[in-house]
Amino acid sequence: MHLQAVPTSQSQPPQGEEQALHQLLSEGITWGDSLTWLPRLPAGSVDLFFMSPPYADQRAYSRIHPDRYVEWFLPFARAMFDATAETGSLVINIKNRVAKSGPLRGQRHPYVFQLVIALQNMGWRWIDEYIWQKPNAIPGKFGPRTKDSFEHVFHFARGAKPYFDLDAVRVPYKTTPEEIERRRLDTNGRRNTEAGFGRDRTSTYSRGGADPGNVISVSQTYNQHRGVSHTAPMPEGLAEFFIKALTPAEAVVIDPFAGSGTTAVVAHRLGRRVGGLDIHAEFVESARARLAREVQELNAAQGRGTVAG
């Protein structure tokens, strides 16, 4: 990947659709407006849109009121739907919030769930809801409630059979090697309950790892990414899980709200073709520098023969 310098003004997409996609993938992270770029992408050209869009009324760089969040997001969703492959997916990491004003003041605002319903009505298939559990969440001032220790991650798909590779995200079994061997040799492993439920215990440990479930424990990064100017960098482990599970090698991954560049860095590391967009020049500059360091380190590792194929 050859990374270009950040231009002095926001980039505009070229006339041709293939050229627009090529430019995003070649730049890695582009300074531009997603609402301008996404409609220019070729139909069915993207395998995964992975993002953590600005949360409602949360950060200084984005003050989208929760009452109009759905209205704000739907044009992005429409353009992404048109550009997504039939086996492709849309993954949104988003956090609920407590309303600061209005009739819902002091209550959890339902904008997150309103968005899910609106996306289903648009034609996106809601495949699953994941919980990003944050072991090191910082306590906040939320009134009569405990600290926020999780965020939502919603998986939508364009078609009925999205790409999904469970084997790519399996986790180590928690049982002992002796128990795994015992079950492997058990030829009468079927166990039924009075309620009629049962499972074949002989095949429990035959997959090389356990199904991780839809609760993903990943620590927040805070200041772990040196030189990243973004105030809320996504942890790499979260992006890694979904890119591994939802895309094959060489797949096209696009992040319309690139922020600190986590999606681009992780996707490139995993051998995917990736492009990111952000409207904030300072974020783009630091994210490109971060991606450049990643490319340099990978090239050096490959030169030493230490990167697995």
Secondary structure, DSSP 8 states (H G I E B T S, - for coil): -------SS-----SSHHHHHHHHHHHSEEES-HHHHGGGS-TT-EEEEEE----TT-BTTB---GGGHHHHHHHHHHHHHHHEEEEEEEEEEE---B--SSTTTTSB-THHHHHHHHHHHHT-EEEEEEEEE-TT------SSS----EEEEEEEESSSS----GGGG-B--SS-HHHHHHHHH-S--EEE-TTS-EEEGGGTT-SSSB---SEEE----TT-STT---SS---HHHHHHHHHHH--TT-EEEETT-TTSHHHHHHHHTT-EEEEEES-HHHHHHHHHHHHHHHHHHHHHHHHT-S--
